[in-house]
């Protein structure tokens, strides 16, 4: 039997003293890991702000950490340094029985009848946004999608409708998330971090007021925004989510919905602008499914090729991030190494998505890889984990997928668009976040469009 090596013996130089690889990783949102993988292979180590990180690449690693040895690691210990000061302690930062109980209480807001009930508001906000965008000369894609996803989140997660309140929540939220990147956490009014903490207190107070008003009104089971469903949810023992837990969940869910959906739709528009054959294929499918009638919620499950296209966006651009973080609480043995408590594991799902032994020509954008009979993601479990996996899989996955399908269907049915910089200047870009803020589009309404 081969003797296991210590985690300290993993390859990599560990970067600069103290800060290690921190600056490069933050600047590239983790995409720089590709360089380390090419140098070191599927297991290597990093040093971030004085802490040891083991980076694991491949579906076996994904399955081990997200499912088989999930109780050997802690989401809280992995994510707390980066998230708790901004988002509190939502379900994503919980472990064990606490996580399971919170997830059960949140589940009714993200399944079945509840998800279907969100369709009309999503569609309304998307239609209004596209109409407005079509009146403008050009718009910046990522910023515009950030606002669109944020508005949908505010309407459907919080149930807020007055325009002045929506704008106020947008302002608080944008100030809050600006503090995520603050390395210097000095809570003073003139610092970025201090302003973010003030915005967090204001947003929490606003949500507290909404919750108290909803509870006074009652009839929570008759409303289908997420907040009302959270407040109405009770498990078999009579347990409910606390008010503070509801507030933390809502603030984090707004962030998750805004970040992942905006990134995915940004790159979806880029790819479709550059690939007329894909655009035509999706438009033809829409005609076949809708019979040229207005889109309704029943159509979405039959848009199979759109599902393959969105899977390829998930694989290629990793909208939810290229790594998942877990703190080690019990020693884990993997690939010949002993990873002890105190280390943090990076599950590099973004690198798994480009492994040639799983995905044929992984640098080629090809939705067909997910269609029968190829179905490359199904040959090895945990090969596509853009929404996570195991018990910590993204609870809002169906919410996000429905929002993206409604947007793409509305866009393809009624609008034409171009994107600059030209795709030929972007093809093969190693770090998508580095160019997202540059992307612009010009959208025009087709005269034959039926949308009113």
N, C-alpha and C positions, 0 to 999 in steps of 0.2 A: 504493500500500500504506500503510495507516494505521500511523503510528509508535506503538510500544508505550510505555505510560506506566510509570513506576517504581512498584514496589509501595507506596512511601511515599505515593503519590498516591491510594491507595484511600480511600474515605470512612470516616469515624469520627473521633471526637475523641480517642481513645486513653485516656480515663479519667483517673484521678488520677495525680499524679507517682509514679513508681517502681512502686507496686502496681498501677496501671492498673485493669483490670477484674477483678482477681484475686478479691476478696472476694465480689462479686456472683456470679461464675461458680461459685465453690466452694459458696456458700450454696444455689444453685439447681441444682447438678450440671449446669450448662450450659444449662438450659431458658431462661434469660434471653436467649439468643441470638435468640429469636423477636423481641424488641423491636428489636434491632439490624437484623435482616433486614427488618422492616417499615419501618425508617427509611432503610436504606442499599441494599437490593437484594441480589442473589445473590453479590456479591463485596464484602467489607469487611475492615477490619483491627482488631486488638485489641492491647493492650499488657498483658502479664502478667509481673509481677516483672521488669520491665525488658527483656523480650524481645518481638520482633515476631511477630505471628501473622496469617496470612491465612486468612480464613474463606471457604470455597467451598461453594456450595449448588446442588444439582441433580444429576440422573443423569449428565450429561456430566462434571461434576467428579468424581463418584464413580468413574466408569470411568477417567478420566485418571490419578488418583492411585493407585487400587487395582489397576489393570491396565496401561494403556498406558504410563505413565511411572513404573511402580513402582520402577525402578532409579534414578530421579532423586531419590528420597526415602528416608528412613531411619526405620524404626520405632523403632530404638534412640534416635536423637536426639530423636524426638518424645515418647517415653514415659519415657525414663530419669529426668528430673527428678522424676517423680511416682511411679515404681514400683520402680526398682532398689534403693532403700534398704530396701524392705519385702520384695520378692519375688525379689531376685537378678536373674538374667538368663535367664529362661525363653524359649522359642521366640518368644513375642510380641514380645520386645525384640531379636530377632536379624534380620539382613539377609542377602541374597545367598545364597551357597553354604552358609554356616553354617546359615541358616534352613532351606534346602531339605533338608539332610542331617538335621537334627533332626526335621523334620516327617516324613520318610520313616521314621525309626526309631520315631516315636510312632504312626504311622498304624495299625499292626495292632491297637492297643488301642481304636480308635474306628471300626471298620468291621465289617460282616458278622457273622460268628459271635460275635465278642467282644461286640458291642453286644447281640445277642439273649441272650447268657448273663447279662447284668446284670438281666434282667427280674424274676426271682424275688426277688432281694434288694430291688430298688426297690419291688416290690409289697408285700413283707413290712413294710418300714419305713413305707410310706405307710399301710397298713392299721392298723398298730399306733398310728401317730400320730392317725389319724382316730378310732379307738376311744377314745383318751385324751382328745382334744379334746371328744368328745361327752359326756364325763362332767363337763366343766367348765361353769361358768355362762357365761362369755364368755372369749374369747382375743383377744389382739392379733394381727392377721393377719400383718403383715410380720415381727414377731419370731418368730412360730411357724413361718412358712415358712423364715426364715433357719435355724432349728434343724433343721427337716426336711431341707432341702437339704444342710446341713452334715453331718448324720448319714449321708445317702446317700453323700455324697462321701467321708467317712471310711471307710465300709464298702467301697465299690466302688473307690475310688482307692487307698487304702492297704491294704485287706484287714484292717483292725483290727476285732475282734469283741468282746472283753471289755468290759463296760459301763464299768468304771472307766477303762480306757484311752481309750474313746471320749470320756468326760467330760473327761479330762485334755487330749486333743487339742483339744476344743472350747474349753476355757479358754485354752490357748496361742494358738489361732487368733484368738479374739475379742480377746485382748490385742494380738496382732500387728497386726490390721487397724485397731485404734483409732489406731495410729500413722500411718496414711496421711494423715489430715487435720492432722497436727501441722505447723504452719508453722515453729515453733521446733524445729529438730532438734538438741537438746542431749542427748547420750547419757549421762544421769545417772539413777540408780535411781528418783528421785522425780519424774521427768518422764514425760509420756505417751509421748513418743518413746523414752525410755530403757527404759521397761517393755516397749514393743513389740519393741525390739531384744533384750532378755533373752528374751522369749517366742520370738523367731525362733531364737535359739541353742538353746533347749531343744527346740523342735520339730525343728530340724535334727539334733540329737543323737539324738532319739527315732527319726527316720526312718533315720539312719545305722545304728542298732542293728537295726532291722527288716530293712534291706537286707542287712546282714552275715549275719543269721540265715537269710534266704531263700537267699542264695548258698551257705551251708553245707549247707542241706537239698537244694538242687538241684531238679530236676523243675519248672522254671519254666514250661515250655510246657503243663503240665497244669493250671495255675491260671488263673482268669479274673478276677482283680482287675487293675486297671491297672498297679500297681507290678510285679507279676510279669511281665506282658507287656512292660513297658519293659525290665526286666532281661534278658529272653530275646531281645529284638530285636537282630538283627545285619544289616547291609546286605551287598550283594554283594561288598564289599571286606573284610568282616570287622570293620567299624567298629561300635562299640556306644556307647550313651549313657554318659557318665561318671557316677560316683556323685553328684558335685556337681550335674550337669545334671539327673539324675533327681529329686533333692531339690527343686531350684528349680521344675521342672515340676509336681511334685505340690503344692507349696504354692500355686503360682499357679492350678492347675486347681481346687483346693478353693475358692479365692476366686471364680473365674469361675463355677463351678457354683452356688455359694451365692448370689452377687449376682444373676445374670440370672434364674435359675429362680424364686427367691423373689419378685422383683419381678413377673415375668410372672404367676405364680399368684395373687399378691395382687390384681392388677387383674382377672384372669379371674373370681375369686369376686365381686368388686364388680360387674362387668358382668352376670354371670349372676344375681346376686341382684336386680338392677334390671330384668332383661329376661326375664320368664317365657316369652315366645315362643321365645327362643334356647335357654333351658334345656330346654324341651319338644322342640325340634328335635334337640338333641344326645341327649336321652334316647331319642327314637324311633330315631335312628340306631344307638345302642348296642343296642337290642333287635333291630333288623334284622340287625346284624352278629354279635352274640354269641348270638342266639336264646335269650336269658335264661340262658345258661350262664356260669360264671365267666370272667372276662377272661383271655385268654392272649396271648402275644406275636404270634401270627399274626393276631389281630384288628386290631392297631394300624394296619396299612397300609390297611385298608378304612374307617377313620373319616375320611372325606373332609371332612365338614362341620366336624369338630373341627379338621382341618388349616386350613381357611379361618378359623375362629374364632381359632386361635392366631396365624395370620399377621396378623390384624387387631389382636391384642394387641401383636405385634411392631411393627406400623406405628404404632399409636396411642400406646403407652407406652414404646417404645424401651428394653426392659429392660437391654440391654447398654451403654446410654449414648447420648447424643445426638450425640457427636462421635468421630471417629477422628483421632489425631495423627500427623503425619509431619514429620520434620526435612528441610529441603531441602538436598541435596548437589550438585545440578546445577541451573542456572537453569531455571525452568519458565515458559513463556508461556501465559497463560490469560486469556480475556475482556478482552484488550487490555492486560494488565499483565505486567510482568517480575518474577517472584518469585525473588529471588537466594538463593544458599546462605547459611545462617545464620538464615533465617526458618524458622518452623514453620507448617505447613498444618493447619488444622482442616477435615476433611471432615465437613460438618454433615449427616450422613445423617438425623438427626432432623427437620431442616427439610425435606429432600427428601420425606419421608413425608407432608407436609401440602401439597404443591404442587397447586393445583386443576387445572393442566393435565395432571396424571397421575392424580390420584384425585378422582373426582366427590364433591362435598360432603365434603371431607377432614375436617371437624370432626364429621362424623356417624359413629358407630361402626356399621360395616356389613360383616360377614364375607362377604356375598354378592358384594362387589366382587372377591373372589379366585376365585369359582366360574365355570366356563364358562357362557356365552360371554364374560363381561366380562373376567375375568383382567387387571385393570388393571395389575398389577405386571409383566406380561410384554410390555406394549406397547413399553416403552422399557427396554433393559438397565440394570441397576444402579439401578432405581427403589425396590427394597426391599432394604436392606442392613443390617438389624438385627444380623445375624451377620457383618457385614463382607463382603468380596468379594475376588476374585483369589487370589493365593497365600497371603495372610494371613487368609483366611476362617476362622472359628472351627472348630477341629478337633473340638471337643466338641459341635457342633450337634446331631447325631443323638442323642447321650447326653441332652442337655437336652430335646429334643422327646419322646423316649420317656418320660422322667420326668414331664413335664407331662401327656402323654396318659394315663398310668397313674393319676396323681392325679385328673384330671378324670373319667375313667371310673368310678373307685371312688367318688368323691364323688357323681356323678350317679346311679349305680345304687342307692346305699344311704343317702343322707343328704339332709336338708333344712337350709337355713341362711338367716340374715338377716345383714345388714351395717349397722353404724352408724359414722359418721353416714349418714343416708339419702342415696341417690344424688342426689336433687334438690338437696342442699346441696353436692355435689361436681361436678355436671355443668359442663363447661367449665373445670374447674380448670386454670390456666395452668402450674403447676409441681407435677406429681404427687408428687415427693419431699417437698414441704412438708406433705402430709397423710397420707403412708403410715403414719407412726407412730401416728396417731390411729385408724386403722381397726380396728374390733372385729367379731367375728362370734360368733353363737350357733349351734352345730351340733347337730342332733338326728338320731338313728338312726331310719330308717323301720322300722316293725314288719314290713313285708313283705320287708325286705332279707335276702338269702341269705348275706351275708358273715359268716363265723365266724372 
